[in-house]
């Protein structure tokens, strides 16, 4: 008897250049307005606008909020710990991008000179 393994991937496709309103962020992440407000208070999310009812978020806030929820749930971190973990993850991502950039320049240099 043969069994196939099926992997189901779900996600939300958004234009990362877009801003989304608070209600859309709440729906996309399954969070209450109060939970999002707590993420804003901790500096985890940064909305445009001064009044809660008018907040607009960069579209990548969906990914960031979902990551925050997972860190809270899986690692049992408080919001200050989540903020620190996200800052560290952002820094790792930034450093990885710099390494790729440096490697890319090195690869181009080698191919220009016929060496590898």
C-alpha positions in Angstrom: 0.0 0.0 0.0 1.4 3.4 -0.9 0.7 6.6 1.0 1.3 10.1 -0.4 2.3 12.9 1.9 0.5 16.2 1.1 1.8 19.5 2.4 -0.7 22.3 2.6 0.6 25.8 2.6 -1.6 28.8 3.4 -0.9 32.4 3.2 -2.0 35.9 2.4 -0.8 37.6 -0.7 -0.4 41.4 -0.3 1.3 44.2 -2.1 4.2 45.0 0.3 4.2 48.6 -0.9 0.6 49.0 0.3 -0.7 50.1 3.6 -3.6 48.2 5.2 -6.1 49.5 7.8 -6.3 48.2 11.3 -9.4 46.0 10.6 -7.7 44.2 7.7 -4.6 43.5 9.8 -6.8 42.1 12.6 -8.7 39.9 10.2 -5.5 38.6 8.4 -3.8 37.8 11.8 -6.8 36.7 13.8 -6.1 39.3 16.4 -8.4 41.7 18.3 -7.9 45.4 18.1 -6.7 45.3 21.7 -4.0 42.7 20.8 -2.8 44.8 17.9 -2.7 47.9 20.1 -0.5 46.0 22.6 1.9 45.2 19.8 1.9 48.8 18.8 2.6 49.9 22.5 5.5 47.5 22.6 7.0 48.9 19.4 6.5 45.6 17.5 4.2 47.2 15.0 4.4 50.8 13.8 1.2 52.3 12.3 0.8 55.5 10.4 -1.7 57.8 12.0 -2.2 59.0 15.5 -5.8 57.7 16.2 -6.4 54.0 16.6 -9.4 54.1 14.4 -7.3 55.6 11.6 -4.2 53.4 11.9 -2.7 52.1 8.7 0.1 49.5 8.7 2.7 48.5 6.1 1.5 45.3 4.5 4.5 43.4 5.9 3.0 44.0 9.3 0.9 40.9 8.7 4.0 38.7 8.7 5.5 40.5 11.6 2.3 40.2 13.7 1.9 36.5 12.9 5.5 35.9 13.9 4.9 37.8 17.1 1.9 35.6 17.9 3.9 32.4 17.2 6.8 33.6 19.4 4.4 34.4 22.2 2.6 31.1 21.9 5.5 28.7 21.1 8.2 30.2 23.3 5.8 31.7 25.9 7.5 35.1 25.6 6.0 38.3 27.0 5.7 41.2 24.6 9.0 42.7 25.6 10.7 39.3 24.8 8.8 39.2 21.5 10.0 42.7 20.6 13.6 41.7 21.4 13.4 38.4 19.4 11.9 40.2 16.4 14.7 42.8 16.5 17.3 40.0 16.6 15.6 38.2 13.7 15.5 41.5 11.7 19.2 41.9 12.4 20.0 38.3 11.3 18.0 38.9 8.1 19.9 42.1 7.4 23.3 40.4 8.0 22.3 37.5 5.7 21.4 40.0 3.0 24.8 41.7 3.4 26.6 38.4 3.2 24.7 37.5 0.0 25.6 40.9 -1.4 29.3 40.5 -0.7 29.3 37.0 -2.1 27.5 38.2 -5.2 30.1 40.9 -5.8 32.8 38.3 -5.3 31.2 35.9 -7.8 30.9 38.7 -10.4 34.6 39.6 -9.8 35.7 36.0 -10.4 33.6 35.6 -13.5 35.0 38.9 -15.0 38.5 37.6 -14.6 37.8 34.1 -15.7 38.6 32.6 -12.3 36.4 30.7 -10.0 
